[in-house]
Amino acid sequence: MDEPKQAYGAGSIKVLGGIDGIRARPSMYIGDTALRGLHHLVYEVVDNSIDEALAGHCTRIIVTINPDGSVTAEDNGRGIPVDIMPQFGKPALEIVMTKLHAGGKFDHKTYKVSGGLHGVGISVVNALSKKLTVYVRRDGKIHMQSYSRGQPSSELEVVGEASDTGTKITFTPDEEIFSEKEFNFEILSSRLRELAFLNPGLEIAIKDERTQKEHMFRYDGGIKSFVEFLNQNKTALHPVIYMKKENDSAQTEIAIQYNDGYLENIFSFANTINTSEGGTHLSGFKTALTRTLNSYAEGKGLLKEGLKISSNDTLEGLAAVISVKLPDPQFEGQTKRKLGNSETKGRVESMMTAEFSAYLEENPKIGRLLVDKCVNAAEARLAAKRAKEITRRKSALNSGSLPGKLADCSNTNPEECELYVVEGDSAGGSSKQGRNKEFQAILPLKGKILNVEKARLHKIFNSREIVTLATAIGTGIGNEFDIKKARYHKIIITCDADVDGAHIRTLLLTFFFRYMKQLIEAGYIYIAQPPLYRVYKNKNEHYVYNEQKLKELLREIGEDGITLQRYKGLGEMNPSQLWQTTMNPETRTLVKVKVEDAVEADEIFSLLMGEEVEPRRKFIEEHALEVKNLDV
């Protein structure tokens, strides 16, 4: 007999309280429960300390990653209030830690501007922590309270005397919620560096007690120092142009500096929150930049007839930081990646137009230099368009036909398909024979691809190997890039374990980082780890991937009677060996490529692959002793 269908009535409706709601739907508040969401917990705690700094009450923040997997954030602000709130009969601290939309961010008296405007940040961290302990130094006393999964596990108590003020929070993320549990020093360091740039004079330190690694940031020059930092391994064309205006309790700050390269590097912030998806402040900036440079160029007669500078032309070689502070920012989503305030676009646009126009008029040499750079970019854009059209006719880029050298797989579901980008025809042949044709595609590349760090887009479209790679992947390049068109969700760089292989791998990574960065951010790019050695003894075969593992194996099996083969190239392996060591999902080792610190990644690519020789020489000298395997 069938079970009776349950009626959909009042009894079907569940009302989840604040903490229960957060624990049931954590991604609504922190983005996800993987690596991004885990680190977002730290940002929420630190943002409260930053708000104290913005209000002029905090000069130092210290973040510590503890050996037990917890994180401590401490500041010297005023300390969260601990007095009793009459309407609740509980200390203000407990209300702030356990209630959604409770905090000092709503009346614009305690904080004129704030990053944690929703008043949910710290209560979300508390709800998603297995354990959280807060110490408040205030009114000459140290107050302490502990929580577990959002609920108080102790009463608020005085545990000592204090000579200063501040708040110290230690929390352990709940393993029932998070799939990733390890905090990454570089990811946190990157965000804290940004915050130090955005808050001149504020000292921010991060320590990793697991590795004893630590950084201390303090930048008295603010976002001007940020732009100088972005261009430190590039050739700047002029001093940093800095603009600032305050009105209606809102503040707009912009710093820009062009270098002689071809890549843009723009960071936008609202109330110190990194709006990585941009928003109205960024679109206002770009509109004003293009309009001002066009207007200046036309007024001075610097443009050829019929030539117009486009927005993309003005971004070539630009390092810029846009920072707005406003009383009521409207972010899209709790993770605050995009600013939505419509009035901010006009505010940024008018300020940028007025200030930048005045600067160009007062500095005609720099004005001429910038216009010349934009004109060169416009001409290169038209050349790239012509090159792309020629390339399309020759290789059918984006036309639907695939390159002849691609051995495609039979599966058409991108989520299940892998593309092995292999160095050379020899390794390509072995890979094609050894692969699983159902889901593994092979693309052999010939020689070293173009170094895109030193090339404009029209040269990239003239590079046969890059066009072949882009065509095989299917996403397009530059403005036409569309990640939804990716034909494979695993793109595996497979190079020899020698100097040439390392160089080719670096060239490919440079290309992906500069022109297909979304593939890296989506987790689609991998590096294969082929073995360095084959050890044969007593009819047993062992494949070893590094020197340390080789030593361990030779304690274990002894060195008598062994045959040791050192692989210098993938082509030295027969198809079955290549499958077993490098292609079989059951036995292979792949390294996923991640960008944990975008600023530092940009710096490294500029340093290693750019035009400047001296910084590269200095880097090699400083890190020479860290090299473990050098095959010359």
N, C-alpha and C positions, 0 to 999 in steps of 0.2 A: 504494500500500500504506500502510495506517494506521501511524503511529508507535506503538511499543509504549508502553503507559502506564507512567509511572515508578512504581516501588514506593515505598510510604511506609514507610521504615525509618530506621535510625539516620543514614544518609547524608542524609536530608531535614532533619535537625535542625541549625540553625545556632546557635551560642553566640556572642552578641555580648558583647565585653568592655565594661567600664563606659563608656568614652568612645564606642565604636561604638554602644552601646545608646542613649546620649543623642542622638547625631547622627541615628540612625535613627528615634527616636520623641521628638523634642524637646517636643511638646505635653504629653506625660505629666509633664514636669518644670516647664514654664513656662506652661502653659495653652494657648498657640497660638503661631504664628510670624508673627503680624501685630503691630499696635501694642501690644496688651496684653503679649504675650510679650517684645517688644523692651524695654519699660520694666521688665519684671519682672527682667531681667538686672541693671539698676542696683540694684533693691531688694535682690537677693540679696547684692550686694557691700556695700551700705550696712548691711544687717542684721548683717554680721560686725562692723562698726565700732560699731553700736548695742550689740551684745553686750558689747563691751569697755567701753562707757559704763555698761551695767547692772552690770557687775562692778566699776565704780569706777575704771577705768583710762584713760578717754578723755573729754576735755572739748570737743573740736573736730572737726568733720567738714566737708570741703570737696568738693563735687561740681562738676566742670567739664565742659560740653559743648564739645568741641574742634571747630575749623573743618573737620577732615578726617573728621568723623563718628564719632570715637571719644569715649569718656567716661572721665574720670579721677575716682577716689574716693580721698581721702586722709584719714587720721586720725592722732591723736597718742596711740594706744593703745600696748600693749606691743610690737607687731610680731609677725608670725607667726614661730614658732620656726624656726631655720635649722640646728640641730645635726642630726647624722646619726642616723637611726633604725636601730639595729643589725639588727632583723629584716628590713629592706629594703635596708640598705646605701646609703640615699639620704637627702638632707636632708628634714627634716620638712616644709619648705615645698613641696617637689616632690610629696610624698605627698598633702598637703592639696589641692594644685592639680590633681592627676591621678587620685586615687582616690575613688570614691563611698564615702559613709559613713566618711570619715576626718575627724577634727576633735576639738576639745576640748569637745564638747557632751554627752558620753555618761555621764560619771562624777559630774556635779554638784559636782565639786571646783573645776575651772577656772571654770565658769559655773554658778551656782545656777539661774538661769533664762535662757532663750535663745529668740530667734525662729528662728534657723537650726538647729532641733533635729535635722533629718535628716542633717546633715553632708554634704549633696550640693550645696549652693548654689554655692560658688565653683568646684567642679569642673565643674558644669553650665555656668556662665558661660564657663569656660575652653574647654570642649568646643565651645561654639557661637560662639566668637570666631575670626575669621580671624587675629587677632594679639592677644596679651595680654602685657603686661610688668608685673612686680611688683618694687617696691623695698621693702625692709625695713630700717628704721633700728633697730638693736638692738646691744647690747654695744659701743657706740662706733663701729660701722661701718655703712656702707650696703651692703646685699647686693642683688644684682639677678639676675633670671632671666627669660628670654623663652620664650613658648610660641606654637604655631600649631595651631589646631583641636584643642586639648587635649593636644598632645604637646610636650615640651621642645624648643626650638630653640636653646638655649644651656645651658651648665653654670651652676650657681649661682656667682657671683663677687662679690668685694668690689670696689666701684667708688669708695669714698670713705670719709670719716670722718663720724660723726654725733654731734651734741651732745645729741640727744633721741631719743625712740623713736616708732615708728609704722609704718604700712603705706600704700603708695601703689600703686594698681592702675590701669592704663590698658588698656582693651580696645576692639577694633573688631569689632562683630557681623559674623558671616559672611553675606555676601550669597547664598551657596548655600542658606542655611537660611531667612532672613527675607524676607518679601514687602514689609514696611515697613522702611525703613532710616533714616528721619529721627527723631531724638529730639525730643520736644516739651517745651519748657521748662515750660509750665504744668502738664502732667501730673506731671513730676518734682517741681516746686516744691510742688504740693499734698501729695504723699506726705511730702516732707521737712518741711513745716510741721507735719503730724500728728506726726511723730517728735519734733520739737522740743517740742510741747505735752506729749507723753507722757514726756519725759525732762527734767524741770525743771533749768534751769541749763546744759544742753548747747547749745553753739553750732553751728548747722548753716548753711552757706552754699552757695548754688548760683550758678554763673556760666555764662553762655552766651557763649562767645567769638565766635559767629557774629553776634550782635546787640548784644553788650556789655550785655545785660540781666542784672541780678543781684538776688538777695534774700538777706537774712541773718535767720535766725530764732533767737530765744532767749526762752524764756518761763519765768521763775522761778516763776510761779504754777501751772505744770503744767496738769492737765485743768480746773482752776477757770478758768484764763485761756482755755482752749479754749471753754468754755461761754459766757464773757463775749464772746468773739470771735464765736461763732455768733449771739448776740443783739444785736450792736452796732448794727444798724440797725432794731431792734424795740424796743417798750416793755416792759421787764422788769417783772414784778409783785412781785419780792422779790429779796433778795441770793442769790447762788449757794449752794445747799446742798451741802456737801462731806462725803463719808463715806469712811472708810478703815479697813481691818482686815487684820492679818496673822496667819496661823496655819498650822502644818504646812508651812513654807517657801513658802506661797502668799500672795499679796497681792490684795486686792480694793479698787478705788478707784472711786467713783461721784461725779459732779457733776451736779446738775440745777438748772434755772431755767426757770420758766414765763414766757411773754410773753403779750401780749393778743391774739395772732393765733390762727389755727386749724390751723396745720400743724405736724407733728412733725418734729424734726430730731435723730435719735439716731445716735451713732457708737459702735461696740463694737470693742474691741481685746483681743487675747490675746498677751502677751509682745511688745507694741508692734506686732504684725501687725494690720492693718485687716481684721477679719472682716466683710466687706461683706455676707455672706449670713447673718450672725448666729450663732446656736448656743446652747449651753446657758446661757452667761452672760447673754445677752440675754433668753432666755425666763424665767430666774430673776428678772431685774430687773423685767420686765413683770408677772409674777405677784405679786411683793411690792408693787409700786407700786399695783396695783388693790386687792389685799387690804387694804393699810394704809389707803388713802384711804376705802374702804368701811367698814372697822372704825371709823376715827376719826369718820366722818360719822354712823354709826349710834349710836355711843357718846355723841355730843354732841347727838343728836336733830336733825340737820341735813337729813335726807332726808324727802321727802314719802312718804306711805304707798304702798307698791308700787313705788317708784322704786329702781332698782339702778344703780350706776355700772358701766359696762362697761370693758373694757381700752381700747377705742378712745376712750372719753370721757376717760380719764386722760392720753391722749397728745396731746390737742389743745393746741397752743401750747407744747409741751414741747421744750426743748433739753437734751440729756443726753449724757454721755460715760461709758461703762462700760469700765474697763480692769482686766483680771486678769493676774496674773503667776504662773505655776505651773511646777514642775520638769519635768513630763512632759505637755505639751499634746498632745492628739490632734486634729490638723486633718484635715479631709476633703479629701484631694488635696494634692499638693506645692505648689499655689498658695495654700493656707491661707486660704480664704475663709470657712470655717465651723468653729466649735469644737465638738468632740464629747464632751469629758469629762463624764460623767454626774454626778460628784460636784460639779462646779463649779456646776451649777444650784442645788443645796441650799445650797452655801456662799454664793453671791451672794444667794439668797433670804433666808436667815436674817440675814445681815449687814444687808441693805437694810431688812427688816422691823423689826429692833431699832433701828437708827440713825434711820430715817425716822420711826418711831412716837415715839421720844423727842423728835425735833426738833419735830414737830407739837404735842406736849404742852407743850413749853417755849416755843413761839411760836404761841399761840392765834389771833392776828390773821391770821398767814400761813396757819395751818391752815384757818380759816374762808374765807379768800380762795380757796385752792386747791379746797376742796370746792364753793364757789359756782361756780367756773369749770367743774368737772367736771359739776355739776348742769345748768348752762346747756348744756354739750355734750351731755348725755344728752337734754335736752328738744329740742335742735336735731336730734339723731339721730332721735328719734321723729317730729319734723316732717319730716325728710328722707325717712323711710320712707313717711310719708303722701303727701308730694309725689311720691315715686317711683312709688307705686301709682297716683296720679292721672295722672302723666305716662305711665305704661305704658298706662293706659286710653285716654288721648288720642292718644299718638303711637306706641304699641306699642314702647316702648323695650325692647330685648332680646327682643321677641316673635317676631322673624323677619321682620316686614314692614319695608321700607326707606322712608325719607322720600321724599315725592312729588317734591321738588325735585332729588333725586339722579338724574343721568343715568348709569346704571351701565354697565359694560362687559360684553361677552358672555363673555369668558374667566372661568373660576371658580377658576383656580389663583392663590392670593394672591401667590406668588413672582413671578408675571409681571404682576400688576395694579398700576395706579397710580391714586391718587385726587388730583385737582387740587382743592384747597380755594381757591375763587376769590372775590375781593372784588366783590360787587355783581352785579345781574342782567344789566347790559350786557356786562361781561366774561364772565359765565357763558354768555350767548347765543353770543358769538363762539367761546368755548372749546368749546362743545358742537358747533358746526358745523365747527370746525377740527381736532378731535381724531381719533385713531384709535380707533374704537368697540370694536375687538377687545380692547384692554387698558387703555384710558384712561377713567376715570370722572370726572365733573365734579360738584362740589357748590358752588353759589353760596351765599355767606352774606350776609345783609343787615345792613349797618351794623357798628358796633363791638360785639364780644361782651362779656359780663360780665368784669370784672376779678376773677379768682378769688383773687387775693392778698388781697382784702378781703372775701371772701364765704365763708359756710359752705355745706355740702353741700346743705342744703334749698333755698338760693337758686339753686345750680347746677342742681338738678333743675327749677326753675321757669324757667330760661333756655332759651327755645325753640331758639336757635341752637346752644347747647352740646349740648343733647339731640339735635338733628338731626345734629351732627357725630359724637357718640359712637355714635349708632345706625348711621350710615353706616359707621363704622370697624368696629363689631361687637364690640369688646372689653369693653364695659361700663365703668363708672366706679367708683372707690373700691375697697371690699372685694371687689366682684364682678369686678374687672378680670382678664381672662384673655388674655394675649398670643397664645395659640394660636388664638383666635377672630378675630384681625385679618384682615380681608377683603382688605387691600392691604399689600404690603411696601414700597411707596413712597407716602408721603403728602406731597404737595408744596404748601407754602404759597405762594400766588400773589397778591401784592398790588401795588397801584400804586406807582410810584416817587415818592411825595410824602409829606408829613408824615402825612396820614391813613392812607396805606398802611403806613408804618412803625409807626404806633400799633397798627393792626389786627394786623400781623405780631407785634408784641411781646405783645399780649394773647393771641394764639394760642400763642406759645411759652411764655408763663406758664402757660397751661392745660395744655399737654403736659408741661411740667417738673413741675408740682405734682400732676397727677392721672393722667398716662399716661407717667411717666418711663421705663418699660420700653421704650416705643416708640423713645425717643431712644437708649437704651442698646443696643437691637437694631439701630440704624442705619436705622430706617424713616422718619424725618422729614427732609424736604429743604426748601430754600427756592429757588423759581424765581428766575432772574435775567433779567427782561425787559429789552429794550434801552432806553436812555435817548434815543437819537437814531436817526433814519433819514436817511442822507446819499445823495442822488441826483445823479449826474453822468454825462453821456454815455450815457444808457440803462442805467447800472450802479447797482445798489442796494447800499448798505452799512448794516449795523446795528451800532451802537456801544453798548457797555455801561457805559462810564464816561468821565469828562472826559479822562483821560490818553490813552485809546485814540482819542478824537476828535481830540486834538492831533496824535497820531502819524499818523492817517489823512490830515489836512489837510496835513502836510509831504510827505507821499507823493503825494497826488493834486492838491494845490493848491486854493485857495479860489475860484478864478474859475469862474463858471457852475454852482455847486452849489445844490441845494435842500436845506435843512436843516430837519428836523422834530423837535421836542422832544416826546417822549411823556410826558404827565402821567398817563395812565390806560391800562389794558389795553383798555378799551372803544374807544379811538381806533384800534386795529388791526383790520383785517378778518380773517376766519378764516384765510385762507392765510398772512398775515403772522404771526399768533399761532402757528400751527403751525410755521412756519419758524424763528421766533426763540426760542420758549419751550416748545414741546411736542414737537418732533421729536427723538427720542433721538440722532440723528446730528449735530444742529447746536446743540442747546440747551446752556445752562450751568446746572447745579444745584449748590447748596452743601449738603453733608450736615451736619446739626446734630449736634454732639458735645458731651458734658459732659466736658471735660478736667480740670476742677477743681470738684468738687461743692460744696465749701465756698464757693468764690468765686462760683459760679453762684447759690447760695442767697443770698449777700450782695447780688449785683447785682439779682436779682429783688425782694428785700425793699426795697432802696434805691429802685429805680425805680418799683415798682408798689405799695409799701406805704403806710401811713398817715402816716409821719413825713416832714414837709416839709423840715426843715432839712438832714438829710443829703443829700437829693436836690438841693437848691439848691447845696450845697457841691460835689457831684459834677459838676453841670453847669458851675459856675464853673471848676472845675479842668480840665475836659476840653473847654471851649468852643473853644479854638484848634485842637483836633484834627479838628473838623468840616470835611469836604471839600465835600459837597454839601448845601446847606440850601435847601429849597424851601418857602417860607412862603406 
